[in-house]
Amino acid sequence: MKKLTRNAIGSLIIGSVFALVAVFSPLTPSASAQGSCAGGLTAANGVDCAKGSDVPDTLFGTGSIFTNIVNVLLFVIGAISVIMLIIGGIRYTISAGDSGNVTAAKNTIMYALIGLAVAFLAFAIVNWVLTAITPGATP
């Protein structure tokens, strides 16, 4: 039974990762980019046409590739922390007064809150550093 539960949770996590990749991955050019591909037959025009208008082309700065990746990863870390907080609350509720289970549940809740705080602080620090090192960026 434990193996079945572990496999089900693993499948849910892998499915969620694939769903996030599918949602945040710009695999096809946008409709506005497809309509404006009336350039000549050069490699540069083909790259610009295939890229689309929604895809960032800078590494650092507001709306850049690095900022988008970091924000998505920090969102995932925050979501995992909230899920662990809920699991800790459920474990605390069903501990039935057993001191070992209560302690384990309290530790789960404490570490989930620490993880949530770290995710928020990391988000703030990364965005602050990126705006500080990028010339012309606005906070």
C-alpha positions in Angstrom: 0.0 0.0 0.0 2.9 2.4 0.8 4.4 1.7 -2.6 1.1 2.4 -4.3 0.8 5.7 -2.4 4.4 6.6 -3.2 3.9 5.9 -6.9 0.7 7.9 -7.0 2.4 10.9 -5.3 5.3 10.6 -7.7 3.0 10.5 -10.6 1.2 13.6 -9.4 4.4 15.5 -8.9 5.8 14.6 -12.4 2.4 15.4 -14.0 2.4 18.8 -12.2 5.9 19.6 -13.5 4.9 18.6 -17.0 1.8 20.8 -16.8 3.9 23.8 -15.5 6.4 23.3 -18.4 3.5 23.2 -20.9 1.9 26.3 -19.5 5.1 28.4 -19.2 6.9 27.2 -22.3 6.5 29.3 -25.4 6.8 26.6 -27.9 4.8 28.2 -30.7 5.0 31.8 -31.9 2.2 34.1 -30.9 -0.5 35.1 -33.4 0.9 38.7 -33.7 4.4 37.3 -34.5 3.0 34.9 -37.1 1.3 37.8 -38.9 4.5 39.9 -39.0 6.8 37.4 -40.6 6.9 39.0 -44.0 10.7 39.5 -44.1 13.1 38.0 -46.6 14.4 34.4 -46.4 17.2 35.0 -44.0 18.2 33.2 -40.9 17.8 36.3 -38.7 14.3 36.9 -40.0 13.4 33.3 -39.4 14.7 33.4 -35.8 12.8 36.7 -35.1 9.6 35.2 -36.6 9.8 32.0 -34.6 10.7 33.7 -31.4 7.4 35.6 -31.1 6.7 38.8 -29.2 6.1 37.3 -25.7 9.5 35.7 -25.3 12.2 37.7 -23.4 15.5 38.1 -25.2 17.5 39.6 -22.3 19.3 37.6 -19.7 18.9 40.0 -16.8 16.5 42.8 -16.0 12.8 43.2 -15.7 10.9 40.5 -17.5 14.2 38.7 -18.5 14.9 35.0 -18.8 16.7 34.7 -15.5 14.0 36.6 -13.6 11.2 34.4 -15.1 13.1 31.2 -14.2 13.8 32.3 -10.6 10.2 33.5 -10.1 8.8 30.2 -11.3 11.2 28.2 -9.1 10.4 30.3 -6.0 6.7 29.9 -6.7 7.2 26.1 -6.7 9.2 26.3 -3.5 6.4 28.4 -1.9 3.7 26.0 -3.1 5.6 23.0 -1.7 6.0 24.8 1.7 2.2 25.5 1.8 1.5 21.9 1.0 3.8 20.7 3.7 2.1 23.1 6.1 -1.2 21.5 5.3 0.3 18.0 5.7 1.7 19.0 9.1 -1.7 20.3 10.2 -3.3 17.1 9.2 -0.6 15.0 11.0 -1.1 17.2 14.1 -4.9 16.7 13.9 -4.7 12.9 13.6 -1.8 12.4 16.1 -4.3 11.3 18.8 -2.2 12.7 21.6 0.8 10.5 20.9 3.8 12.7 21.9 6.1 11.4 19.1 3.5 12.1 16.4 2.7 15.5 17.9 6.4 16.4 17.9 6.9 15.2 14.3 3.8 17.2 13.2 5.0 20.4 15.0 8.4 20.0 13.3 6.8 19.6 9.9 4.8 22.8 10.5 7.8 24.7 11.8 10.0 23.7 8.9 7.2 24.5 6.4 6.9 28.0 7.8 10.7 28.4 7.7 10.6 27.2 4.0 7.9 29.7 3.3 9.8 32.5 4.9 13.0 31.6 3.0 11.0 31.5 -0.3 9.6 35.0 0.3 13.0 36.4 1.4 14.7 34.7 -1.6 12.2 36.3 -4.0 12.7 39.7 -2.5 16.5 39.4 -2.4 16.8 38.1 -6.0 14.6 40.8 -7.4 16.4 43.5 -5.4 19.8 42.2 -6.6 18.7 42.0 -10.2 17.4 45.5 -10.2 20.5 46.7 -8.5 22.9 45.2 -11.0 20.9 45.9 -14.1 21.5 49.4 -15.6 18.4 51.4 -16.1 16.1 49.0 -14.3 13.3 50.4 -12.1 12.5 48.8 -8.7 
